[in-house]
Amino acid sequence: VSVVRSGETSGKLNEVLSYLADEMEKDYDMMSKIKGAMIYPAFVLCSLVIVGIVMMIFVVPKLTGILTESGAELPVTTRILIGTSGFMQKYWWLLAAMVVGLAAAVRYYLNRPKGKRQFDYIKLRLPIFGHLFQLIYLVRFTRSMNTLLVGGVTIDNSLKVAAEVVGNKIYQELIEETIKEVEDGNSISSVFINSKTIPKMVSQMMNVGEKTGKMDVILEKITNFYGREIGNIVANLMTLMEPLIMVVMGVAVGMMVAAVILPMYNLASSF
């Protein structure tokens, strides 16, 4: 809205709308790649959980029935498997209610300002994915700022709009501090320099862009550079994710098989 208003005032509405459309397409492409990369591991993990629940409720009790009737001493893993299976058989409705209640509680908490802030903070501190989230929010901020400045919006108004669209409470608070500094006559990079969530190169380049009057050019270069880095990280994650999922599935299936097969083997050997 701010970009359209400035383009209408300056008489460059056609140029501003064209540029805005291009930038929104770039942002859409970036988010689509990231979401597409997460579909495969999410599908596999959900399938693994569903298959595990079905096996624990319907398959495992039939396999372990002969073990419990034999009266033989069972390993700890087998006793845990039998206990878990029996609990899930009897109290599946309780587990379902707990899952629904937990999902509702988490959703309610995340809709509150404090909960959303804590969740946004945790996302930035996650191993491996935390750096990716930082770059996503950074690119979203620089791309928004670049679009607004090219559209003729002032720096303080551009920061106000960017704070609303960045999509992370931590970054929003950081930008709001920057707005206060700019309104007091200080540099736009004064807050960014002391922040751990903003790379030093970004704050230094923004400082140079502000001094030379080429902030839009600098922001475009930052956006392109970190946009490519996001693409490389997503590609590397996809390469690592497949063998990692295979290892997790192998360990889970191996533990379940060992808990069932080993006691049967011991029982057969005793005869």
Protein Blocks (a to p, Z undefined) as FASTA:
>chain_A
ZZmmmmmmnopmmmmmmmmmmmmmmmmmmmmmmmmmmmmmmmmmmmmmmmmmmmmmmmmm
mmmmmmmmnopacdfklmmmmmmmmmmmmmmmmmmmmmmmmmmmmmmmmmpmklmmmmmm
mmmmpghjlmmmmmmmmmmmmmmmmmmmmnopafklmmmmmmmmnopaklmmmmmmmmmm
mmnopafklmmmmpckbcfklmmmmmmmmmnopmmmmmmmmmmmmmmmmmmmmmmmmmmm
mmmmmmmmmmmmmmmmmmmmmmmmmmmmmZZ
